Amino acid sequence: MNNELFNELLGSVEQAGEIMRGEKPASREFQFAEPDVKAIREQVGLSQSKFSGLIGVSVRTLQNWEQGHRHPTGPAKVLLKLVQSNPESVFKELRGHQV
């Protein structure tokens, strides 16, 4: 790595630190809509118990998401987005990897 690239990378890391510490605002932020869990489940035509079992969460967790008491985060949010966009492929993979 040449000095110019290294200095650019170092500057980026320092800027990231300033943003994380709240010393500087981020140049841009991305907001993603919360998945509509009930609509996704209804789209694939599964009951709450079957859908929750397939995606690996409790029925109660699914109910909390559907009622808006809680919201899926992290991997669950990503999985729901994938189910929404390509349910056949996701369910094929999930069924093939269940123990």
N, C-alpha and C positions, 0 to 999 in steps of 0.2 A: 504494500500500500504506500503510495507516495505521500509526501507531507501535506499537500493540498487536500487530498481526500481525508486524511487523518484529522486535520484541523476542522474540516467541515463536519465530520462525524462527532468529534469532541464538542463542537459548538451545539450540535443537535442534542447531545446527551445533557449538556449543561442547561439548555433551554427546557428540556423535558423535566429536569429537576426543579427548575423555577416554577413550571406549571403545576407540578405535583405538590409543591409547598405552598401554592396559592399566591406566589409572588408575581405571577404574570398570567394573563388569561390565555387560553388556548386559541390558536388562530382559527380553528373550526371544531365544531362538535357534531356528532351524528346522533340522531334520536331515532329509535326504532319503535314502531307501534307494538303494543302488547298483543300477543296472539289471542284471538277469540277462541278460547279452548272449547267451549260448548259448540260453536259453529264448526270447528275442525272435527270434533267427535261426531257430530251429526252428519257432516259431509261424508265421512267414511262409513256411516251407518252402524256404529257399534254402541252397545250399552255402556254405561259408566263402568261397570265391573270388568267387562271385556277390554275396553279401551285402556283403563288404568293398569290392568294386568299386562297388557301388551307393551305399554311404554315404561313399566316398572315403577309405578307410584301407587300409593294406597288410594282406595276409592274416596276416602275422606279428603285427601290432598286434591284429587281431581274435582271434588265438589267445591272445595274452597276456591280453586281457580275459577270454576264456572260461575260461582256466585260473586266473584270479585273481592272476596275477603283476603285472598293472597294472590300473588302473581308468580308464574313460573320464572325461574332464573337460570342462568348458566346453561348446562347441557340440556336441561328439560326444555328450555325456551327454543334452543336450536332444533331439538328433536321435533317439537311441535311445528316449527316452520317447515321442516323437511316433510313431515306428514301432510301438511297443508299443500305443499307444492307437488309432491310425488308419492302419494300414499301406497300405491302398489309396490313400488321399489323398496320403500322403507319397511313395510310389513313383511315382505319377502325376506329381507335381511334379518329382521328381528325374530321371525319365526324360525329361521335357520340357525340362530345362535342361542336359542333358549336352552337352558339346562333342564 
